[in-house]
Amino acid sequence: MTDSIASLRHKITSAKDLQSVVRSMKTIASSSIGQYEKAVHSLDDYYQTVQLGLVACLSANTQSAELVRPLAIVNRSQKNVSGVGVIVFGSDQGLVGQFNEAMVEFVVESLAKLPGEKTVWAVGERVQSRLLDTALKTEDSFALPGSIHTITALVGNILIELEAKREQGVIDQVFLFHHRPESDSIYRPVCQQLLPLDDAWQRNLEGIHWPTNNLAEVMPNQDQTRRAFVREYLFVSLFRACAESLASENASRLAAMQRAEKNIDELQENLNQTFHRLRQSDIDEELFDVLSGFNALN
């Protein structure tokens, strides 16, 4: 009986320690969600500004193809390259539920509908390990940023890698896969075509309404201005995808910690009830032994 009580005491202490760790992780996840969501909201206005700049460039150039063809990073359809580059954002750490599994399942299902050879880059070790279990051709993974301040360096490295593969003629199209925060379901996987900036992309831009009645004028050098806006478009698209993925990851971790905290509370309640029951049983036995001895003496 004493061994059982000692074992229960150890389990209760361990549960309290684990509960403290879970609460700390909840606090970290909550604070991280805030900074990444703030970054996403800040990017919305900047993204809209970049799009308006591209609209102005399109309006200033009647031959819309010139927006695309002079840029080495944008379009090489004349090379007949059919390769597809894929950037997949996941997580480096665990305790995120089905975050990586859901993303890999979505990637495999989506890429099955696309023709051509696929080359996949993972952002995050956890999602990389799960992609290796699929039939997709995977390259070296990128390290996931630990804070909002290191996303810029990651985006630069991704763009350099994509440009190198496009120069080699390995890929022509580029797709982004990441989770986007949702209020009703925590997050959902989404896909975005990053490259090429083709006719469909330009038609979508042309559908954006210019906010004023004043005509836009691109100056001083139209070609340099177009190139700058395209670079910013690619940069902000990748930056926003990364920030949304990190916000979703921490939301998933927060939900997992909330479930863990609930399970720990239930476990503690059961352990405490069992502990008190055993203690009472032990006390009852001791009292019975005392009464039996007293009766024997009388």
Residue pairs with C-beta under 8 A, 6 or more apart in sequence:
1 278
1 281
1 282
1 285
2 282
4 278
5 275
5 278
5 279
5 282
8 271
8 274
8 275
8 278
9 275
11 271
12 268
12 271
12 272
12 275
15 264
15 267
15 268
15 271
16 268
18 264
19 261
19 264
19 265
19 268
22 257
22 260
22 261
22 264
23 261
25 95
25 253
25 257
26 254
26 257
26 258
26 261
29 250
29 251
29 253
29 254
29 257
30 250
30 254
32 246
32 247
32 250
33 247
33 250
33 251
33 254
35 147
35 148
36 148
36 243
36 244
36 246
36 247
36 250
37 181
37 247
39 148
39 151
39 243
40 181
40 240
40 243
40 244
40 247
43 236
43 239
43 240
43 243
46 236
47 236
47 237
47 240
50 229
50 232
50 233
50 236
51 205
51 208
51 233
52 208
52 210
52 211
53 225
53 229
53 232
54 67
54 205
54 226
54 229
54 230
54 233
55 205
55 206
55 208
55 210
55 216
56 210
56 216
56 217
56 218
57 67
57 218
57 222
57 225
57 226
57 229
58 64
58 67
58 202
58 205
58 206
59 210
59 215
59 216
60 216
60 217
60 218
60 222
61 67
61 222
61 226
64 199
64 202
67 197
67 202
67 226
67 230
68 74
68 75
68 196
68 197
68 198
68 202
69 75
70 223
70 227
71 226
71 227
71 230
72 163
72 166
72 167
73 159
73 162
73 163
73 166
73 195
73 230
73 231
73 234
74 195
74 196
74 197
74 230
75 195
75 196
75 197
75 198
76 166
76 169
76 172
76 196
77 172
77 196
77 198
79 169
79 172
81 166
81 169
81 170
81 171
81 172
82 115
82 116
82 117
82 172
83 116
83 117
83 118
83 119
83 165
83 169
83 170
83 171
83 172
83 173
84 111
84 114
84 116
84 117
84 118
84 119
84 171
84 172
84 173
84 174
84 175
85 118
85 119
85 121
85 162
85 165
85 166
85 170
85 171
85 173
85 174
85 175
85 195
86 107
86 111
86 118
86 119
86 120
86 121
86 136
86 174
86 175
86 177
87 121
87 123
87 158
87 174
87 175
87 176
87 177
87 194
87 238
87 241
88 103
88 104
88 107
88 120
88 121
88 122
88 123
88 127
88 131
88 177
88 178
89 103
89 123
89 124
89 127
89 144
89 176
89 177
89 178
89 179
89 241
89 242
89 245
90 99
90 100
90 103
90 104
90 122
90 123
90 124
90 126
90 127
90 128
90 130
90 144
90 245
91 99
91 100
91 124
91 126
91 127
91 144
91 249
92 124
92 125
92 126
92 143
92 144
93 126
93 253
94 126
95 253
95 256
95 257
96 126
96 249
96 252
96 253
96 256
97 252
97 253
97 255
97 256
99 179
99 187
99 248
99 249
99 252
100 124
100 126
100 127
100 130
101 130
102 179
102 189
103 127
103 177
103 178
103 179
103 189
104 127
104 130
104 131
104 134
106 177
106 189
106 191
107 120
107 131
107 136
107 177
107 189
108 134
108 136
110 175
110 177
110 191
111 118
111 136
114 173
114 175
116 172
116 173
117 137
118 136
118 137
119 137
119 139
119 165
119 170
119 171
120 131
120 136
120 137
120 138
120 139
121 138
121 139
121 140
121 141
121 142
121 158
121 161
122 128
122 131
122 138
122 141
122 142
123 141
123 142
123 143
123 144
123 154
123 158
123 242
123 245
124 141
124 142
124 144
125 141
125 144
127 141
128 138
128 141
131 138
132 138
139 161
142 154
142 157
142 158
143 154
144 154
144 246
145 151
145 153
145 154
145 242
145 246
148 243
148 246
151 239
151 242
151 243
152 239
154 242
155 235
155 238
155 239
155 242
158 238
159 234
159 235
159 238
162 171
162 174
162 195
165 171
166 172
166 195
172 195
172 196
173 193
173 195
173 196
174 193
174 194
174 195
175 191
175 192
175 193
175 194
176 191
176 192
176 193
176 194
176 237
176 238
176 241
177 189
177 190
177 191
178 189
178 190
178 241
178 242
178 244
178 245
178 248
179 187
179 188
179 189
179 190
179 244
179 245
179 248
179 249
179 252
180 187
180 188
180 189
180 190
180 244
180 248
181 187
181 244
181 247
181 248
181 251
182 188
186 248
186 251
186 252
186 255
187 248
187 251
187 252
192 237
192 241
193 201
194 234
194 237
194 238
195 234
197 230
197 233
210 216
218 225
218 226
219 225
